[in-house]
């Protein structure tokens, strides 16, 4: 299930940067409840933003929710916003840094 969720997250792009939220490093953690428990615990997506004043935060969260619910079912997931540690360029995947023509120099 985690791989399916990641694939759906990779379909959500930050409109300012044109990189998906997963490779951008905005997804901090994906928590999938133990399938052996009989309680209907939701999947939890811990995510952050490049800035606390991100103008697309609501839009990105809606897209993440819509895409992940395609895997886990409507109402079976929750997004938690985390700010610690703050997002940095180091959180991006190597593919995203290459796509944006960023190098490791000066980090």
N, C-alpha and C positions, 0 to 999 in steps of 0.2 A: 504494500500500500504506500509506503514512503516514497518509492520510486515514482509511482503514479502521481502523487502529490507534487513532487519536485517537477515533473514534466508539466503539470498544470501551472505551477508557479513560474516556470520559464516562458510561459505564454503571456505573462503580465509585464509590460514594458513601462519604464519611467518615461513619461512624455518629454521631459527636458533633456534626458541623457541618452535615450534610445538604447538602453541596455535593460535586460529583464531583471526583475527584482531579486531573483535568486543569485545570478552571477554578479549583480551589483553589491551583494552582501547585505541586503536589507532583511533577509530572513535569518534570524539568529538561531532559532531552534524549532523543530517540528516534534511535537510530543503526541505520540499515538498511544492511547490507553491500552492496557493489557486486554487482549481479546478474550482471555479466559474469564475475566470478571463478568458478572451478569448485570452490572450497572451500565447505563448508557452514557458513559463519560465521553465528552466531545474531544475531537482532535484540537490541539492548541497550537497555534502558529504564533511564535514570538517574533515580532518584527520591529524594525527601527526605520528611521528615515535619514537622509543625508543631512537634514537640518530640522530643528524643532519647528521652524516656520515654513516647512515644505508646502507650497501652494496646492500640490496634488495629493496630499495625504489622504483625504477622504475618498477621492477617486481611486487611488491605489488600493486602499483597504477594501473598497467595494469589489474591485476586480479580483483581488486575492480571494475574498470570501466566495464570490460567484464561481471562480475556477476550482477552488478546493472542494466546494460543495458538490461539484460534478463527480468527484471521487467518493466523498464520504457521506453524501446525502444532505439535503437541506436541513439546516438547524443542528447539524452534527459537528460543528466546528466553532472555534472562538479565536479571535485575534487579541493578543496582548501586546501593547506597545511598550518597548523597553528603550531606555536612553543610556544605560550603563552596560558596557562601555560605549562612548560616543562612536558613531560611524566614522571611518576614515578610508582613505584610498586603499589601505592594506586589506580591507575587508572584501575587496573585489576579487573575483576569480582571475586567473591568469588570462583566460580567454577574453574577459571583459577589458582588462588593461591593454591587451593587444588590439582589440577592436577600437578602443579610444586612443590608441597610439601613446600610451603612458609607459614610462620606463620606471625601473626601481631606483633610479638615481635621485638622491636627495630626500629619500623617505626616512 
